[in-house]
């Protein structure tokens, strides 16, 4: 048994880095990577840029 949680999950860090990079979104208006995924009124998924306020789906 590892002495810390880092020893337990250390082998997962490469996969997490790859997954985070592959799914990163950027705002089509300003290019910012600060994008939030939100649930729309009709149940669809939309995105909102937290830097400039632009929203799209």
C-alpha positions in Angstrom: 0.0 0.0 0.0 1.5 3.4 -1.0 2.3 5.9 1.7 0.3 8.7 0.0 -2.5 9.2 -2.4 0.0 10.6 -4.9 1.7 7.2 -5.0 -1.6 5.6 -5.7 -2.7 7.7 -8.6 0.7 8.9 -10.0 0.3 6.7 -13.0 -2.9 8.4 -14.0 -1.5 11.9 -14.4 -0.4 11.4 -18.0 -3.9 10.3 -19.1 -5.5 13.2 -17.3 -3.2 15.7 -19.0 -3.9 14.3 -22.4 -7.7 14.2 -21.9 -7.7 17.8 -20.6 -5.8 19.1 -23.6 -7.9 17.2 -26.1 -11.2 18.5 -24.8 -10.2 22.1 -24.1 -12.6 24.7 -25.7 -11.8 28.3 -26.6 -14.2 31.2 -27.2 -14.9 31.8 -30.9 -15.2 35.5 -30.1 -12.1 36.4 -28.0 -10.1 33.1 -28.1 -10.1 32.8 -24.3 -9.9 29.3 -22.7 -12.1 30.4 -19.8 -15.3 28.6 -21.0 -18.1 27.2 -18.9 -20.5 24.5 -20.1 -24.1 25.3 -19.1 -27.5 23.6 -19.5 -29.8 25.4 -21.8 -33.5 26.1 -21.3 -34.6 23.3 -23.5 -32.1 20.8 -22.1 -29.4 21.4 -24.7 -25.8 22.2 -23.8 -24.4 25.7 -24.4 -21.1 27.3 -23.6 -20.3 30.7 -22.1 -17.0 32.5 -22.1 -16.3 33.8 -18.6 -13.9 36.4 -20.0 -16.1 38.2 -22.5 -19.6 36.9 -21.9 -20.1 35.4 -25.4 -22.4 32.4 -25.5 -22.9 29.7 -28.1 -24.1 26.2 -28.5 
